[in-house]
Amino acid sequence: MALQIVHHPDYDAGFAVNHRFPMSKYPLLMAALRARGLAVPEALSMPEPAPAAWLKLAHAADYVDQVLACEVPARIEREIGFPVGQRVSLRAQLATAGTVLAARLALKHGIACNAAGGSHHARRAQGAGFCTFNDVAVASLALLLERAVENILIVDLDVHQGDGTADILKDEPRAFTFSMHGERNYPARKIASDLDVALPDGTGDAAYLDRLGAILPELSASGRWDIAFYNAGVDVHAEDRLGRLSLTDDGLRARDKAVIGHFRARGIPLCGVIGGGYSTDVPALAQRHAILFEVAAGFA
């Protein structure tokens, strides 16, 4: 069976090519997936913009209203890292709905991936760190509200700590947040997840995979998970300009195989999101993001 992939052309909000956030990686990722024969029409889905009611499950109502009206205060826009105009607002709504849709597809098919998502710095009160809405937190709370699931595990392997997800879900006992990230990286003030593992600068493939391999059995044994969300950020790569860790392409592939294989072997549905990746060589960055989909396709 083909891997279920959620995408939308408006995941690309059209930033300048020299912007710190490499927005053009989204269409380049889809081109890479088509070149690999993974983006087949019968397994592609496109989301509609997330309704405000979903967004307000995770975020303060006034902040959601500000984003939808494109009236976000300048101080919050500075924390996000870009102005929230019409295209950015639409992109945030679509990417969030894309993760909700991918989660539903994962529950149906066992595995699915959103070709965006992983905006884990958006907190309950506001966005931050290139993240407008927290798609995984919204999807988690939407599934719980619908009673589609009872217990959720979030495995966040982006190089940056998942502070926003931890903030939003800290009082939700049915969702367990795990973040493995660079110890000395953004954010400077972290918000505790249910489990945090901080890695020193320069951590490479062997040490990273050893640490992850020891933790995965603990995670799967700590609850009866109805779904796992996997943030497969590629900013752990040695060539990422914001990462400070030293994984290779082979390390990324081994990481994704370890996570996806672990949960699928136990019959736990898995929803993948792409998370962070920052490089001036955006085509190479898109190829790194494509690794998640290549590996996931092997478990579809």
C-alpha positions in Angstrom: 0.0 0.0 0.0 1.2 3.5 -0.8 2.1 5.8 2.1 -0.6 8.3 2.9 0.7 11.8 2.4 -1.0 15.1 3.2 0.1 18.2 1.4 -1.1 21.6 0.1 0.6 24.0 -2.3 -0.1 26.8 0.1 2.2 25.3 2.7 4.6 27.6 0.9 3.9 31.2 2.0 6.3 32.6 -0.6 9.1 34.1 1.5 12.1 35.6 -0.1 14.8 33.1 -0.9 17.2 34.7 1.6 14.8 34.5 4.5 16.1 32.6 7.6 13.1 30.3 7.3 13.5 28.3 4.1 9.9 28.3 2.9 10.7 27.0 -0.5 11.6 23.6 1.0 7.9 22.6 0.9 7.4 22.6 -2.9 10.9 21.1 -3.2 10.0 18.3 -0.8 6.9 17.4 -2.9 9.1 17.4 -6.0 11.5 15.1 -4.3 8.7 12.8 -3.3 7.3 12.7 -6.8 10.7 11.9 -8.2 10.9 8.9 -5.8 7.4 7.7 -6.8 6.1 8.3 -3.4 3.6 11.1 -4.1 1.0 9.0 -6.0 -2.4 10.6 -6.6 -4.4 7.9 -4.9 -2.5 8.3 -1.6 -2.4 12.2 -1.6 -4.8 14.2 0.5 -5.2 18.0 0.8 -6.5 19.7 4.0 -9.0 22.5 4.3 -8.0 25.4 6.6 -8.3 24.4 10.3 -11.5 25.9 11.9 -11.0 28.4 14.7 -12.7 25.9 17.1 -9.8 23.4 16.6 -7.1 26.1 17.0 -8.7 27.4 20.2 -8.4 23.9 21.8 -4.7 24.6 22.0 -4.3 28.3 21.8 -5.7 31.4 23.6 -8.8 32.6 21.8 -7.6 36.1 21.4 -4.3 35.0 19.8 -6.2 32.7 17.3 -8.5 35.6 16.4 -5.4 37.8 15.9 -3.8 35.3 13.5 -7.0 34.7 11.5 -7.5 38.5 11.2 -3.8 39.1 10.4 -3.7 41.5 13.3 -0.9 39.9 15.4 0.9 42.4 17.6 4.3 43.4 16.4 6.1 42.1 19.5 4.6 38.6 18.9 5.5 38.7 15.3 9.1 39.4 16.3 9.0 36.3 18.5 7.5 34.2 15.7 10.2 35.5 13.3 8.1 36.9 10.5 4.9 39.0 9.9 1.6 37.2 10.0 0.0 38.3 6.8 -2.7 36.6 4.8 -0.4 33.9 3.3 1.3 33.1 6.6 -2.1 32.9 8.4 -3.5 30.6 5.7 -0.4 28.4 5.7 -0.6 28.0 9.5 -4.3 27.0 9.3 -3.5 24.5 6.5 -0.5 22.9 8.0 -2.3 22.5 11.3 -5.3 20.9 9.6 -2.8 18.8 7.6 -1.5 17.2 10.8 -5.1 16.5 12.0 -5.9 14.9 8.7 -2.6 12.9 8.7 -3.4 11.6 12.2 -6.8 10.4 11.1 -5.3 8.7 8.1 -2.7 7.1 10.5 -5.5 5.7 12.6 -7.1 4.2 9.5 -4.0 3.0 7.7 -1.4 2.6 10.4 0.9 5.3 9.2 0.6 8.7 7.4 2.8 11.8 7.1 2.1 15.5 6.7 4.5 17.3 4.3 4.7 20.1 6.8 4.0 20.4 10.6 6.1 20.1 13.7 5.5 23.7 14.7 6.4 22.9 18.3 7.4 26.3 19.6 3.9 27.8 19.4 2.7 28.0 23.0 -0.8 28.4 24.4 -0.7 32.2 24.5 1.2 32.9 21.3 3.5 31.7 18.5 7.3 31.8 18.6 10.4 30.4 16.8 8.9 30.3 13.3 5.8 28.6 14.6 2.4 30.2 14.4 0.1 27.4 15.5 1.1 24.2 17.2 -0.2 21.6 14.8 0.6 18.4 16.9 -1.0 19.9 20.0 -4.1 20.9 18.1 -4.3 17.5 16.5 -3.9 15.7 19.8 -6.6 17.7 21.5 -8.9 17.4 18.6 -8.6 13.6 18.6 -9.1 13.4 22.3 -12.2 15.7 22.1 -13.6 13.4 19.4 -12.8 10.3 21.5 -10.9 9.0 18.5 -8.1 8.1 20.9 -7.6 7.9 24.6 -3.8 8.1 25.0 -1.3 9.9 22.8 2.5 9.8 22.7 4.5 12.6 21.1 8.1 11.8 20.1 9.8 15.1 19.2 13.3 14.6 17.7 13.7 18.1 16.3 17.0 19.6 17.5 15.1 22.2 19.4 13.2 21.4 22.6 9.4 21.2 22.2 8.6 23.9 24.6 5.3 24.9 23.1 3.9 21.4 23.0 5.0 20.9 26.6 3.3 24.1 27.6 0.0 23.4 25.9 -0.3 19.7 27.0 1.2 20.0 30.5 -2.2 19.6 32.2 -3.4 16.9 29.8 -2.7 13.5 31.4 -3.8 11.6 28.2 -0.9 13.1 26.2 2.8 12.3 27.0 5.4 14.6 25.6 9.0 13.4 24.9 11.7 15.7 23.5 15.3 14.8 22.6 17.1 17.9 21.6 20.3 19.9 21.7 21.1 21.0 25.2 22.5 24.4 24.3 20.1 25.3 21.5 16.9 27.3 21.3 14.8 28.0 23.3 17.0 29.5 26.0 14.2 29.0 28.6 12.8 25.5 28.1 9.4 24.3 29.3 9.6 20.8 30.8 8.2 18.0 28.7 7.0 14.8 30.4 10.5 13.5 29.4 13.4 15.6 28.1 16.7 14.3 27.0 19.3 17.1 26.3 22.3 16.2 24.1 25.7 18.0 24.0 26.9 19.9 20.9 28.5 17.7 18.3 26.6 14.5 19.1 26.9 12.2 16.1 25.1 9.2 14.7 26.4 6.5 17.1 25.8 8.3 20.4 22.5 9.7 19.2 21.1 6.3 18.0 22.4 4.6 21.2 20.5 7.1 23.4 17.4 6.8 21.3 17.5 3.0 21.2 17.5 2.9 25.0 14.6 5.3 25.4 12.1 3.8 22.8 11.3 0.7 24.8 10.7 2.9 27.9 8.3 5.0 25.9 6.3 2.1 24.5 6.2 0.4 27.9 5.0 3.5 29.8 1.5 3.6 28.4 -1.1 2.0 26.0 -0.7 4.5 23.2 -3.5 4.8 20.6 -1.3 7.0 18.3 2.3 8.3 18.2 3.1 11.7 16.7 6.7 11.8 15.4 8.4 15.1 14.8 11.2 14.1 12.4 13.1 17.4 12.3 16.2 17.2 10.2 18.0 20.1 12.0 20.0 17.5 13.9 22.0 17.1 10.7 25.7 18.1 10.7 25.1 20.6 7.9 22.1 22.4 9.4 23.0 26.0 10.2 20.9 26.1 13.4 21.4 22.6 14.7 24.8 22.1 16.5 24.5 18.3 16.3 26.3 16.1 13.8 24.1 13.5 12.3 24.6 12.3 8.7 22.0 11.4 6.1 22.6 7.7 7.1 22.0 8.7 10.7 18.7 10.4 9.9 17.6 7.3 8.0 18.6 5.0 10.9 16.8 7.3 13.4 13.6 7.3 11.3 13.7 3.5 10.9 14.3 3.1 14.6 11.3 5.2 15.6 8.8 4.1 12.9 9.8 0.5 13.1 9.5 0.4 16.9 6.0 1.7 17.0 4.7 -0.1 13.9 6.0 -3.4 15.2 3.8 -2.9 18.2 0.8 -2.0 16.1 0.7 1.7 17.2 -0.4 4.1 14.5 2.1 6.7 13.7 1.7 10.2 12.3 4.9 11.8 11.0 5.5 15.6 10.6 8.6 17.1 9.1 9.7 19.5 11.8 12.7 21.9 11.4 15.4 22.1 8.9 17.5 25.1 8.1 20.0 25.4 5.3 21.0 27.8 2.6 21.1 24.8 0.3 17.4 24.3 0.2 17.3 21.5 -2.4 19.6 19.5 -0.2 17.4 20.3 2.8 14.3 19.0 0.9 16.2 15.7 0.2 16.8 15.3 3.9 13.1 15.8 4.7 12.3 13.2 2.1 14.0 10.6 4.1 11.1 10.4 6.6 8.7 9.6 3.7 11.1 7.0 2.2 11.4 5.2 5.5 7.7 5.5 6.3 6.7 4.1 2.9 8.5 0.9 3.9 6.0 0.5 6.7 2.8 1.5 4.8 
